[in-house]
Amino acid sequence: MVGPPAPVELAGVAGAPPGKLVAHTLEFRTNPDTPTVRIVPGLGIVSYEYRHHGTPGDCTLTLSEFRPGK
C-alpha cells in the first residue's frame, strides 16, 4: 500500500537538508505482520518499522545521520 505524501521533520538528523521535506510511505500488510518504510525523494529511507501481529517482535529504525554521495 502506498500512502499519500506527508511532511516529515528531520531537524534532529545530522547532515539532512534544511527545510520542509515530504515522505512517501510504503506498507505491506499481511496477516502476521506489517513492515512500513518511509522514503524522502533525494534523501532515501528515513524510517523502517516492523510490527508483528502476534508474539512480540516489533522494531523501529530511524535515520540518525545523512551523508550525500560524491
TASUL-V236597 format. One record per backbone hydrogen bond with DSSP energy under -0.5 kcal/mol. NH is the residue of the N-H (numbers start at 0). CO is the residue of the C=O. E is the energy in kcal/mol with one decimal. If there is no record, write none. Layout:
NH&CO&E, NH&CO&E
This chain:
2&0&-0.6, 2&24&-2.9, 5&22&-2.3, 7&20&-2.1, 9&7&-0.6, 12&9&-1.8, 13&11&-0.7, 13&63&-1.6, 15&12&-1.7, 20&7&-0.9, 22&5&-3.3, 23&38&-3.0, 25&36&-3.1, 26&0&-2.7, 27&34&-2.1, 28&26&-0.6, 29&27&-0.5, 29&32&-2.4, 33&50&-2.5, 34&27&-1.0, 35&48&-3.0, 36&25&-2.8, 37&46&-2.3, 38&23&-2.8, 39&43&-2.8, 40&21&-0.5, 40&38&-0.5, 42&39&-2.2, 43&39&-3.1, 45&37&-2.7, 46&37&-1.2, 47&60&-2.4, 48&35&-2.7, 49&58&-2.6, 50&33&-1.6, 52&31&-3.3, 53&54&-0.7, 58&49&-2.0, 60&47&-3.1, 62&45&-2.6, 65&13&-3.2
